[in-house]
């Protein structure tokens, strides 16, 4: 058994990205997970239209300082039902190799999906 925790953005961007000002609650949930013995993965779905790569790195550094060992970066993609994600996001490039290397260095395991 394990838990997957979606972290949409840094606290400062959470309300804009997720549509709800719940960043502090997500961080509290993360604290509970880190203090537990439960296996967990933390993941963020990203596109430059949501927030810049520098903010992605800042978010990852915050997660690493909080004790996250397993981080997954998911590229934004076109949903099956309604187009909540603009098509141009789906077709654009993901983060740079430099950003991916920085993220990889922060965690025990790092995976880029999509």
TAWOLIN-V66588 format. One record per residue. OMEGA is omega as a letter, one per 40 degrees, with the letter a starting at -180 (NA if undefined). Layout:
omega->OMEGA
omega->OMEGA
//
This chain:
omega->i
omega->a
omega->i
omega->a
omega->i
omega->i
omega->a
omega->a
omega->i
omega->a
omega->a
omega->a
omega->a
omega->a
omega->a
omega->a
omega->a
omega->a
omega->i
omega->a
omega->a
omega->a
omega->i
omega->i
omega->i
omega->i
omega->i
omega->i
omega->i
omega->i
omega->i
omega->i
omega->a
omega->a
omega->a
omega->i
omega->a
omega->i
omega->i
omega->i
omega->i
omega->a
omega->i
omega->i
omega->a
omega->i
omega->a
omega->i
omega->i
omega->i
omega->a
omega->i
omega->i
omega->i
omega->i
omega->i
omega->i
omega->i
omega->a
omega->i
omega->i
omega->i
omega->i
omega->i
omega->a
omega->i
omega->i
omega->i
omega->a
omega->a
omega->i
omega->i
omega->a
omega->i
omega->i
omega->i
omega->a
omega->i
omega->a
omega->a
omega->a
omega->a
omega->i
omega->i
omega->a
omega->a
omega->a
omega->i
omega->a
omega->a
omega->a
omega->a
omega->i
omega->i
omega->a
omega->i
omega->i
omega->i
omega->i
omega->i
omega->i
omega->i
omega->a
omega->a
omega->a
omega->a
omega->i
omega->i
omega->i
omega->i
omega->i
omega->a
omega->i
omega->NA
//
